[in-house]
């Protein structure tokens, strides 16, 4: 029999070429920097079942997501039949143990149903790529080819089943409805012709599988192989936590070239599906900035392939001589455009981590090259000299509290009293005249609710959020270390803050320095106080309120309900949701240290978001973040709508309603 010989030759050729294509990709992974991604296998397996096999994020884009689920799940089901086809070259009639009789018939029915769903998904995918108006996936010849190949695999399997049914004069119903349909089409040709069709389709299916397998490593559909491992080795640390640099024992910091990428970052480039989901709500894409995460991923992958020889060489000098990424394949404007809003990462179905590598490139520019924009350099200097990015004298930090008789933590400790709730005011709430109104509102609310609290006063320092996300890890670590030492000396357990960036830094970043605290955002506290009846809101706030979800409050900490519960509790107030809200809220443009940088390219992000808020015709744009409030206030003013639309923090609204 020639069949086993021919199949063996095909397998040797196909798998040999596949190994040759995969080996350099795998070697690049092993040549990359180390990354601790092997702990907590239980969580990794659970996440893989949820996000990879369960396709958890796909339905965020309902129609396209459902189509992909059809294709993915269909492939999993049909893979059993595909393995069976190959095995039958050596053992005709072979079947998986347990897949005979009734069980085998049930599988045949399930397989044909899923193959039909795959064809529906493929049809939709082809329409998206070929229709006159391009979608976010764009027009891709590779995409059309792959979808055509998938359809070919399903159709050939139908032909194999139908041909065998026709040759054996068997009825396919009810377990093989599509096979039965093909059988009816082939039956008039006669038994020999039907047998020939089944044989030809069988060979075509097996050859197509091998061709498809070898096509995957050379195109964007490499994700078919790498997506599941990428999900498995995802970052299990709190979302948004930046890796702590070892400033003592390292000679270089950040990401200069491809030699500085970790293996998980390399795997990220392999896993990108180029689906474009990361671009849909990205503020930089929406406003014409040079950063597009899909393109950045491609640029990194192309750089890896271009540097492959040096990366795989044993000579360390060749790695040191590799060209810099920033200023080469990636422009400086690209890495500084990011607001670290997290939209790209939340939308990505295979959990690619975009923000860490951007911050890594910023770290190299700031710490190694001293490449800092003048306005950001001023903010750094202010943090260094006066512990706040405005550079205002540190002795003025608690000037807002003059005459309010607010206890300081130092006084509480000196009196030997139990440590109360610490109200972390933050730099904006301490120094910015507009933001001080939020602080005063919170003091009024805390006293109305009878909550004992204290502030650090002049001892409070900037958390360093802007420094860390701008790449100045040295400055951040100095500030974080000092703050943690201060808080631990006072034995602080619970911290209240009205700034989501302070919330994130205190709760997520400070544990790296020994700071373990229960950190509460003011919207959470306000919602609880209102629900428990400790706050009586009796004064009407007659207004439509368009609430803007802060990125660091919503996406990073999933605090969506509390702000809306507050608005719902305001007498006379009505919530008007922005078109893009909740987890798909669009950034105000202030995150990732962008608050301190001039915006010179494309449309201003705060203006883009403010247009959407003004279009709701709400009288008030509500916020729960000082940075967002500033950006929206400036945006509304730029639109000449400040006489019609007020921008207020939710704490101010609650204080009005007391």
C-alpha positions as CSV (number, residue, x, y, z in Angstrom):
1,X,0.0,0.0,0.0
2,X,1.4,3.4,-1.0
3,X,-0.9,5.4,1.3
4,X,1.2,5.0,4.5
5,X,4.4,5.7,2.6
6,X,3.0,8.9,0.9
7,X,1.5,10.1,4.1
8,X,4.8,9.5,6.0
9,X,6.6,11.5,3.4
10,X,4.1,14.3,3.6
11,X,4.3,14.4,7.4
12,X,8.1,14.3,7.4
13,X,8.2,17.2,4.9
14,X,5.4,19.2,6.5
15,X,6.6,18.8,10.1
16,X,10.2,19.3,9.0
17,X,9.5,22.6,7.4
18,X,7.3,23.6,10.4
19,X,10.2,22.8,12.8
20,X,12.6,24.8,10.6
21,X,10.2,27.8,10.7
22,X,9.5,27.6,14.4
23,X,13.0,27.0,15.6
24,X,14.3,30.6,15.1
25,X,11.1,32.0,16.7
26,X,11.6,29.7,19.8
27,X,15.3,30.5,20.0
28,X,14.4,34.2,20.1
29,X,12.2,33.5,23.1
30,X,15.0,31.7,24.9
31,X,17.5,34.4,24.0
32,X,15.3,37.2,25.5
33,X,15.5,38.6,29.1
34,X,14.2,36.5,31.9
35,X,10.7,37.0,33.3
36,X,9.1,35.3,36.3
37,X,6.0,33.9,34.8
38,X,5.9,30.3,36.2
39,X,4.1,30.7,39.5
40,X,0.5,29.9,40.5
41,X,-0.3,27.4,37.9
42,X,-3.9,27.1,39.2
43,X,-4.6,30.7,38.3
44,X,-2.8,30.3,35.0
45,X,-4.8,27.3,34.0
46,X,-8.1,28.9,35.1
47,X,-7.3,32.1,33.2
48,X,-6.4,30.0,30.1
49,X,-9.7,28.2,30.3
50,X,-11.5,31.5,30.7
51,X,-9.8,33.8,28.2
52,X,-8.3,31.4,25.7
53,X,-10.6,28.4,25.4
54,X,-13.6,30.3,26.8
55,X,-13.0,33.3,24.5
56,X,-14.1,35.6,27.4
57,X,-13.4,38.9,25.8
58,X,-14.6,38.1,22.3
59,X,-18.3,39.1,22.9
60,X,-17.2,42.6,23.7
61,X,-17.5,43.0,20.0
62,X,-20.7,40.9,19.7
63,X,-21.0,40.0,16.0
64,X,-17.3,39.7,15.2
65,X,-16.7,38.0,18.5
66,X,-19.4,35.5,17.9
67,X,-18.0,34.7,14.5
68,X,-14.5,34.1,16.0
69,X,-16.0,31.9,18.7
70,X,-17.7,29.9,15.9
71,X,-14.4,29.5,14.1
72,X,-12.3,28.8,17.2
73,X,-14.6,26.3,18.8
74,X,-15.3,24.6,15.5
75,X,-11.5,24.1,15.0
76,X,-11.3,22.5,18.4
77,X,-14.1,20.1,17.6
78,X,-12.9,19.3,14.1
79,X,-9.4,18.7,15.3
80,X,-10.5,15.2,16.5
81,X,-11.7,14.4,13.0
82,X,-8.5,15.8,11.5
83,X,-6.3,13.5,13.6
84,X,-8.5,10.6,12.7
85,X,-7.9,11.4,9.0
86,X,-4.2,11.2,9.4
87,X,-4.3,8.0,11.5
88,X,-6.5,6.3,8.9
89,X,-3.6,6.5,6.5
90,X,-2.0,3.8,8.6
91,X,-5.0,2.0,10.1
92,X,-8.1,2.3,7.8
93,X,-11.2,2.6,9.9
94,X,-9.3,3.8,13.0
95,X,-11.3,5.9,15.5
96,X,-10.5,7.5,18.8
97,X,-11.1,5.1,21.7
98,X,-14.7,5.7,22.9
99,X,-15.8,7.4,19.6
100,X,-17.5,4.4,18.1
101,X,-21.2,3.4,18.1
102,X,-23.7,5.9,19.5
103,X,-20.9,8.1,21.0
104,X,-19.2,8.3,17.6
105,X,-22.5,9.2,15.9
106,X,-23.2,12.0,18.5
107,X,-19.7,13.4,17.9
108,X,-20.4,13.3,14.1
109,X,-23.5,15.4,14.6
110,X,-21.7,17.9,16.9
111,X,-18.8,18.1,14.4
112,X,-21.1,18.9,11.5
113,X,-23.0,21.5,13.4
114,X,-19.7,23.2,14.4
115,X,-18.3,23.0,10.9
116,X,-21.5,24.8,9.7
117,X,-20.9,27.5,12.3
118,X,-17.3,27.8,11.2
119,X,-18.5,28.4,7.6
120,X,-20.9,31.1,8.9
121,X,-18.0,32.7,10.8
122,X,-15.7,32.5,7.8
123,X,-18.4,34.1,5.6
124,X,-18.8,37.0,8.0
125,X,-15.0,37.4,8.2
126,X,-14.6,37.5,4.4
127,X,-17.4,40.1,4.2
128,X,-15.6,42.3,6.8
129,X,-12.4,42.2,4.8
130,X,-13.9,42.6,1.3
131,X,-16.7,45.1,1.9
132,X,-16.3,48.6,0.3
133,X,-15.9,50.4,3.7
134,X,-13.0,48.8,5.6
135,X,-13.5,47.8,9.2
136,X,-10.9,47.9,12.0
137,X,-9.3,44.7,10.6
138,X,-8.6,46.3,7.3
139,X,-8.2,44.6,3.9
140,X,-5.8,41.8,4.2
141,X,-4.9,39.3,1.5
142,X,-3.5,37.0,4.2
143,X,-6.7,37.2,6.1
144,X,-8.7,36.2,3.0
145,X,-6.3,33.4,2.3
146,X,-6.5,32.0,5.8
147,X,-10.3,32.3,5.9
148,X,-10.5,30.5,2.5
149,X,-8.2,27.8,3.8
150,X,-10.4,27.3,6.9
151,X,-13.5,27.0,4.7
152,X,-11.6,24.6,2.5
153,X,-10.9,22.3,5.5
154,X,-14.6,22.3,6.5
155,X,-15.8,21.6,2.9
156,X,-13.3,18.8,2.3
157,X,-14.4,17.1,5.5
158,X,-18.0,17.3,4.3
159,X,-16.9,15.8,1.0
160,X,-15.1,13.0,2.8
161,X,-18.2,12.2,4.8
162,X,-20.6,12.6,1.9
163,X,-18.5,10.5,-0.5
164,X,-18.2,7.7,2.0
165,X,-21.9,7.7,2.5
166,X,-22.6,7.7,-1.2
167,X,-20.1,4.9,-1.8
168,X,-21.6,2.8,0.9
169,X,-25.2,3.6,0.0
170,X,-25.7,4.8,3.5
171,X,-28.1,7.5,4.8
172,X,-26.4,10.2,6.8
173,X,-29.4,11.4,8.8
174,X,-29.8,12.3,11.6
175,X,-26.2,12.4,12.7
176,X,-24.5,13.7,9.5
177,X,-27.0,16.2,8.0
178,X,-24.3,18.1,5.9
179,X,-22.7,14.8,4.9
180,X,-26.1,13.5,3.9
181,X,-26.6,16.6,1.7
182,X,-23.3,16.1,0.0
183,X,-24.2,12.4,-0.4
184,X,-27.3,13.3,-2.2
185,X,-25.3,15.5,-4.6
186,X,-22.7,12.7,-5.3
187,X,-25.0,9.7,-5.5
188,X,-26.0,10.3,-9.1
189,X,-22.3,10.1,-10.1
190,X,-22.1,6.5,-9.0
191,X,-20.2,4.5,-6.4
192,X,-16.8,4.7,-8.0
193,X,-17.0,8.5,-8.6
194,X,-18.2,9.0,-5.0
195,X,-15.3,6.9,-3.7
196,X,-12.8,8.9,-5.8
197,X,-14.3,12.2,-4.5
198,X,-14.0,11.0,-0.9
199,X,-10.4,9.9,-1.4
200,X,-9.4,13.1,-3.2
201,X,-11.1,15.2,-0.4
202,X,-9.3,13.2,2.2
203,X,-5.9,13.8,0.7
204,X,-6.7,17.5,0.1
205,X,-7.8,17.9,3.7
206,X,-4.6,16.4,5.0
207,X,-2.3,18.3,2.7
208,X,-4.2,21.6,3.4
209,X,-3.7,21.0,7.2
210,X,0.1,20.8,6.6
211,X,0.1,23.8,4.3
212,X,-1.9,25.8,6.8
213,X,0.4,24.7,9.7
214,X,3.5,25.9,7.8
215,X,1.8,29.2,6.9
216,X,1.1,30.1,10.5
217,X,4.6,31.0,11.7
218,X,5.3,33.4,8.8
219,X,2.2,35.7,9.1
220,X,-0.1,37.4,11.6
221,X,-2.0,34.1,12.1
222,X,1.0,32.9,14.2
223,X,-1.4,33.7,17.0
224,X,-3.2,30.4,16.3
225,X,-0.1,28.8,17.8
226,X,1.0,31.4,20.4
227,X,-2.2,32.9,21.7
228,X,-2.9,30.2,24.2
229,X,0.6,30.2,25.7
230,X,0.5,34.0,25.8
231,X,-2.7,33.9,27.9
232,X,-1.2,31.1,30.1
233,X,1.9,33.2,30.8
234,X,0.0,36.4,31.4
235,X,1.0,38.8,34.2
236,X,-0.7,37.8,37.4
237,X,0.4,40.8,39.4
238,X,-2.2,43.5,40.1
239,X,-3.2,45.2,36.8
240,X,-1.1,48.3,36.2
241,X,1.7,47.5,38.6
242,X,5.0,48.5,37.1
243,X,8.0,46.2,37.6
244,X,10.3,47.5,40.3
245,X,13.8,48.2,38.9
246,X,16.9,47.2,40.8
247,X,18.6,50.5,41.0
248,X,21.5,49.3,43.1
249,X,22.9,46.4,41.1
250,X,22.1,47.3,37.5
251,X,24.1,49.4,35.0
252,X,21.4,50.0,32.5
253,X,17.7,50.5,32.9
254,X,14.7,50.2,30.7
255,X,14.3,49.0,27.1
256,X,16.9,50.3,24.6
257,X,17.0,47.6,22.0
258,X,15.4,44.3,21.2
259,X,18.0,42.7,23.5
260,X,16.2,44.3,26.5
261,X,12.8,42.7,25.8
262,X,11.7,39.9,28.1
263,X,10.6,36.6,26.7
264,X,7.0,37.4,27.6
265,X,7.2,40.6,25.6
266,X,8.6,38.6,22.6
267,X,5.7,36.2,23.1
268,X,3.3,39.2,23.1
269,X,4.5,40.2,19.6
270,X,4.0,36.7,18.4
271,X,0.5,36.5,19.8
272,X,-0.9,39.7,18.3
273,X,-3.8,38.9,16.0
274,X,-3.7,42.3,14.4
275,X,-7.5,42.5,15.0
276,X,-7.4,46.2,15.8
277,X,-9.5,46.0,18.9
278,X,-6.7,47.9,20.8
279,X,-7.3,50.9,18.5
280,X,-11.1,51.2,18.9
281,X,-11.1,53.2,22.1
282,X,-7.4,54.2,22.2
283,X,-7.4,58.0,22.8
284,X,-4.2,58.4,20.7
285,X,-5.7,56.7,17.7
286,X,-9.0,58.6,18.1
287,X,-7.1,62.0,18.1
288,X,-4.5,61.4,15.4
289,X,-1.4,60.6,17.5
290,X,1.5,58.5,16.2
291,X,0.9,55.7,18.7
292,X,-1.1,52.7,17.5
293,X,-0.6,49.6,19.6
294,X,-1.1,47.2,16.7
295,X,1.5,49.0,14.7
296,X,3.9,49.2,17.7
297,X,3.6,45.4,18.1
298,X,4.4,44.9,14.4
299,X,7.4,47.3,14.7
300,X,8.7,45.3,17.6
301,X,8.3,42.0,15.8
302,X,10.0,43.3,12.7
303,X,12.8,44.6,14.8
304,X,13.2,41.2,16.5
305,X,13.4,39.5,13.2
306,X,15.9,42.1,11.8
307,X,18.1,41.7,14.9
308,X,17.7,37.9,15.0
309,X,21.3,37.1,14.1
310,X,22.8,39.3,16.8
311,X,20.3,38.2,19.4
312,X,21.1,34.6,18.8
313,X,24.9,35.1,18.7
314,X,26.9,34.2,21.7
315,X,29.0,37.4,21.4
316,X,27.5,40.0,23.9
317,X,29.1,42.8,21.9
318,X,26.8,42.2,19.0
319,X,23.8,42.6,21.4
320,X,25.2,45.8,22.8
321,X,25.6,47.2,19.2
322,X,22.0,46.6,18.3
323,X,20.2,49.8,17.1
324,X,18.0,51.6,19.6
325,X,14.3,51.0,19.2
326,X,13.3,54.6,20.0
327,X,14.7,56.8,17.2
328,X,14.8,53.8,15.0
329,X,11.8,51.7,14.2
330,X,9.8,53.5,16.9
331,X,9.6,57.3,17.1
332,X,10.0,59.2,20.4
333,X,6.5,60.8,19.8
334,X,5.1,57.2,19.8
335,X,6.2,56.2,23.3
336,X,5.3,59.6,24.8
337,X,1.8,59.7,23.3
338,X,0.5,56.9,25.6
339,X,-1.8,58.0,28.4
340,X,-1.5,54.5,30.0
341,X,-5.4,54.4,30.0
342,X,-5.4,50.6,29.7
343,X,-8.1,50.5,27.0
344,X,-5.8,48.5,24.7
345,X,-5.1,45.9,27.3
346,X,-8.7,45.5,28.4
347,X,-9.9,45.0,24.8
348,X,-7.1,42.6,23.7
349,X,-8.5,39.1,23.5
350,X,-5.1,37.5,24.0
351,X,-4.1,39.7,26.9
352,X,-1.1,41.5,25.3
353,X,0.6,43.9,27.7
354,X,1.2,47.1,25.9
355,X,1.8,49.6,28.7
356,X,4.8,48.0,30.5
357,X,7.0,48.0,27.4
358,X,6.1,51.6,26.6
359,X,7.1,52.6,30.2
360,X,10.2,50.4,29.8
361,X,11.2,52.5,26.7
362,X,10.5,55.7,28.6
363,X,12.7,54.5,31.5
364,X,15.6,54.1,29.1
365,X,15.1,57.5,27.6
366,X,14.8,59.3,30.9
367,X,17.3,57.3,33.1
368,X,19.9,56.5,30.5
369,X,19.6,59.3,27.9
370,X,18.3,62.2,30.0
371,X,15.8,62.7,27.2
372,X,13.0,64.6,29.0
373,X,10.6,67.2,27.6
374,X,11.2,70.6,29.3
375,X,7.7,70.7,30.8
376,X,8.1,67.2,32.2
377,X,11.6,68.1,33.5
378,X,9.9,71.0,35.5
379,X,7.5,68.6,37.0
380,X,10.3,66.3,38.0
381,X,12.2,69.2,39.6
382,X,9.2,70.2,41.5
383,X,8.8,66.7,42.9
384,X,12.5,66.5,43.8
385,X,12.7,69.9,45.5
386,X,9.2,70.5,46.9
387,X,7.5,67.0,46.8
388,X,4.9,68.1,44.3
389,X,5.0,68.5,40.5
390,X,3.9,72.1,40.6
391,X,7.0,73.1,42.5
392,X,5.1,75.0,45.1
393,X,6.7,75.2,48.5
394,X,6.1,72.1,50.6
395,X,5.3,74.3,53.5
396,X,2.1,75.3,51.7
397,X,0.8,71.8,51.3
398,X,-1.7,72.1,54.1
399,X,-2.5,75.8,53.7
400,X,-5.9,74.8,52.4
401,X,-6.7,73.6,55.9
402,X,-6.1,76.8,57.7
403,X,-8.9,77.6,60.1
404,X,-10.6,74.2,59.6
405,X,-9.1,72.6,62.8
406,X,-8.2,69.3,61.1
407,X,-6.0,67.0,63.1
408,X,-2.6,66.0,61.8
409,X,-1.3,62.5,62.2
410,X,1.7,63.8,64.1
411,X,-0.7,65.2,66.7
412,X,-2.7,62.0,66.9
413,X,0.4,60.0,67.4
414,X,1.8,62.4,70.0
415,X,-1.5,62.1,72.0
416,X,-1.2,58.3,71.9
417,X,-4.6,57.9,70.2
418,X,-5.6,55.2,67.9
419,X,-4.7,55.9,64.3
420,X,-7.8,57.2,62.5
421,X,-8.7,57.1,58.8
422,X,-6.0,59.0,56.9
423,X,-7.3,61.4,54.3
424,X,-4.6,61.5,51.6
425,X,-5.3,64.8,50.0
426,X,-2.8,64.5,47.2
427,X,-0.9,67.2,45.3
428,X,-3.9,68.5,43.2
429,X,-6.2,68.7,46.2
430,X,-3.5,70.5,48.2
431,X,-2.1,73.0,45.7
432,X,-4.5,73.6,42.8
433,X,-7.1,76.3,43.7
434,X,-9.8,74.6,41.7
435,X,-9.1,71.1,43.2
436,X,-9.1,72.5,46.8
437,X,-12.8,72.8,46.5
438,X,-13.0,68.9,46.3
439,X,-10.9,68.7,49.4
440,X,-13.1,71.2,51.3
441,X,-16.2,69.2,50.1
442,X,-14.8,66.0,51.4
443,X,-14.0,67.6,54.8
444,X,-17.6,68.8,55.0
445,X,-18.9,65.3,54.1
446,X,-16.6,63.4,56.6
447,X,-17.7,65.7,59.4
448,X,-21.4,65.4,58.5
449,X,-21.1,61.6,58.6
450,X,-19.2,61.8,61.9
451,X,-16.1,60.0,60.6
452,X,-12.9,60.6,62.6
453,X,-10.0,61.4,60.2
454,X,-6.6,63.0,60.1
455,X,-4.3,64.3,57.4
456,X,-0.5,64.2,57.2
457,X,-0.3,68.0,56.5
458,X,3.1,69.1,55.4
459,X,4.5,65.6,55.9
460,X,2.4,64.3,53.0
461,X,4.4,63.9,49.8
462,X,3.6,63.2,46.1
463,X,2.9,59.5,45.6
464,X,5.2,59.7,42.5
465,X,2.6,58.3,40.0
466,X,3.6,60.7,37.3
467,X,7.3,60.1,37.8
468,X,6.9,56.3,37.5
469,X,4.7,56.3,34.5
470,X,7.0,58.9,32.8
471,X,9.9,56.5,33.3
472,X,11.7,58.2,36.1
473,X,11.9,55.2,38.3
474,X,14.7,56.6,40.4
475,X,12.6,59.6,41.5
476,X,9.6,57.4,42.1
477,X,11.4,54.9,44.3
478,X,12.8,57.7,46.4
479,X,9.4,59.2,46.9
480,X,7.7,55.9,47.5
481,X,10.3,54.8,50.0
482,X,9.9,58.0,52.0
483,X,6.1,57.8,52.0
484,X,6.0,54.2,53.0
485,X,8.4,54.8,55.9
486,X,6.2,57.7,57.1
487,X,2.9,55.8,56.8
488,X,4.4,52.7,58.5
489,X,5.8,54.9,61.4
490,X,2.2,56.1,62.0
491,X,0.9,52.6,61.7
492,X,-1.6,53.7,59.1
493,X,-4.1,51.0,58.1
494,X,-6.8,52.8,56.1
495,X,-6.3,55.6,53.6
496,X,-9.0,57.7,51.9
497,X,-8.2,59.5,48.7
498,X,-10.2,61.3,46.1
499,X,-7.5,60.9,43.4
500,X,-7.6,57.6,41.4
501,X,-3.9,58.0,40.6
502,X,-3.1,58.2,44.3
503,X,-5.4,55.3,44.9
504,X,-3.6,53.2,42.4
505,X,-0.1,54.0,43.5
506,X,-0.8,53.6,47.2
507,X,-2.7,50.3,46.7
508,X,-0.9,48.7,43.8
509,X,2.7,50.1,43.7
510,X,3.5,50.7,47.4
511,X,3.3,47.0,48.4
512,X,6.5,46.6,46.4
513,X,8.1,48.9,49.1
514,X,6.5,47.3,52.2
515,X,3.4,49.5,52.2
516,X,0.3,47.4,52.8
517,X,-2.8,49.6,53.3
518,X,-6.6,49.5,52.7
519,X,-7.0,52.3,50.3
520,X,-10.5,53.6,49.6
521,X,-11.6,56.0,46.9
522,X,-14.0,58.7,47.9
523,X,-16.7,57.5,45.6
524,X,-16.7,54.2,47.4
525,X,-17.0,55.8,50.8
526,X,-19.7,58.3,49.7
527,X,-21.8,55.5,48.2
528,X,-21.5,53.5,51.4
529,X,-22.4,56.5,53.6
530,X,-25.4,57.3,51.5
531,X,-26.6,53.7,51.4
532,X,-26.2,53.3,55.2
533,X,-28.1,56.5,55.9
534,X,-25.1,58.3,57.5
535,X,-25.4,61.0,54.9
536,X,-28.8,62.6,54.4
537,X,-29.1,64.3,51.0
538,X,-32.0,66.7,51.2
539,X,-31.0,69.6,49.0
540,X,-32.0,69.2,45.3
541,X,-29.5,69.2,42.6
542,X,-31.7,69.8,39.6
543,X,-29.5,68.8,36.7
544,X,-28.7,66.2,34.1
545,X,-25.3,64.9,35.0
546,X,-23.0,63.3,32.4
547,X,-20.5,61.2,34.4
548,X,-17.0,60.6,33.0
549,X,-15.4,57.3,34.1
550,X,-11.7,57.9,35.0
551,X,-9.4,55.3,33.5
552,X,-7.5,54.7,36.8
553,X,-10.8,54.4,38.7
554,X,-12.7,52.3,36.2
555,X,-10.6,50.1,34.1
556,X,-7.7,49.8,36.6
557,X,-9.9,49.2,39.7
558,X,-13.4,48.4,38.3
559,X,-15.1,51.1,40.3
560,X,-18.1,51.8,38.1
561,X,-21.1,51.3,40.3
562,X,-20.3,53.6,43.2
563,X,-20.2,56.9,41.2
564,X,-23.5,56.0,39.6
565,X,-25.1,55.2,42.9
566,X,-24.0,58.6,44.1
567,X,-25.6,60.4,41.2
568,X,-28.8,58.3,41.6
569,X,-29.0,59.4,45.2
570,X,-28.8,63.1,44.5
571,X,-32.3,64.6,44.8
572,X,-33.5,65.9,41.4
573,X,-30.4,64.7,39.5
574,X,-30.5,62.5,36.4
575,X,-27.6,60.5,35.0
576,X,-27.0,60.9,31.3
577,X,-24.5,58.2,30.2
578,X,-21.9,59.3,27.7
579,X,-21.9,57.2,24.5
580,X,-18.6,55.6,25.6
581,X,-18.7,54.9,29.3
582,X,-17.9,52.3,31.8
583,X,-15.0,50.0,30.8
584,X,-15.1,51.7,27.4
585,X,-14.8,55.2,28.6
586,X,-12.4,57.4,26.6
587,X,-9.4,58.8,28.5
588,X,-9.4,62.6,29.3
589,X,-5.7,62.7,28.2
590,X,-4.0,63.2,31.6
591,X,-2.8,59.7,32.5
592,X,0.7,58.4,32.0
593,X,2.2,61.8,33.0
594,X,0.6,63.3,29.9
595,X,-1.0,65.9,32.3
596,X,2.4,67.6,32.4
597,X,3.2,67.5,28.7
598,X,2.1,69.7,25.9
599,X,-0.1,68.1,23.3
600,X,1.1,69.2,19.9
601,X,0.0,66.4,17.5
602,X,-3.5,65.9,16.3
603,X,-6.7,66.8,18.2
604,X,-6.4,67.5,22.0
605,X,-7.7,64.4,23.8
606,X,-9.5,66.4,26.4
607,X,-11.2,68.4,23.7
608,X,-12.2,65.1,22.0
609,X,-13.8,63.9,25.2
610,X,-15.4,67.2,26.1
611,X,-17.2,67.4,22.8
612,X,-18.8,64.1,23.6
613,X,-19.8,65.3,27.1
614,X,-21.2,68.6,25.8
615,X,-23.2,66.7,23.1
616,X,-25.2,65.0,25.8
617,X,-26.7,68.5,26.6
618,X,-26.1,67.8,30.3
619,X,-25.8,70.8,32.6
620,X,-23.1,69.1,34.7
621,X,-20.1,67.0,33.7
622,X,-19.4,64.9,36.7
623,X,-16.0,63.4,37.5
624,X,-14.2,61.6,40.3
625,X,-10.6,62.4,39.5
626,X,-8.8,65.8,39.8
627,X,-6.9,65.3,36.6
628,X,-10.0,64.4,34.7
629,X,-11.8,67.4,36.2
630,X,-9.1,69.7,35.1
631,X,-8.9,68.3,31.5
632,X,-12.7,68.4,31.1
633,X,-12.9,71.9,32.6
634,X,-10.3,73.1,30.0
635,X,-12.1,71.2,27.2
636,X,-15.5,72.7,28.0
637,X,-13.8,76.2,28.1
638,X,-12.1,75.6,24.8
639,X,-15.6,74.8,23.3
640,X,-16.9,78.1,24.8
641,X,-19.5,76.1,26.8
642,X,-18.5,77.0,30.4
643,X,-21.6,79.2,30.8
644,X,-23.8,76.2,30.0
645,X,-21.9,73.3,31.3
646,X,-20.4,73.0,34.8
647,X,-17.6,70.5,35.6
648,X,-17.8,69.2,39.2
649,X,-16.5,66.4,41.3
650,X,-19.1,64.0,42.7
651,X,-17.9,65.1,46.2
652,X,-18.9,68.6,45.4
653,X,-22.3,67.5,44.3
654,X,-22.8,65.5,47.5
655,X,-21.7,68.4,49.6
656,X,-24.3,70.6,47.8
657,X,-27.0,68.1,48.5
658,X,-26.4,67.9,52.3
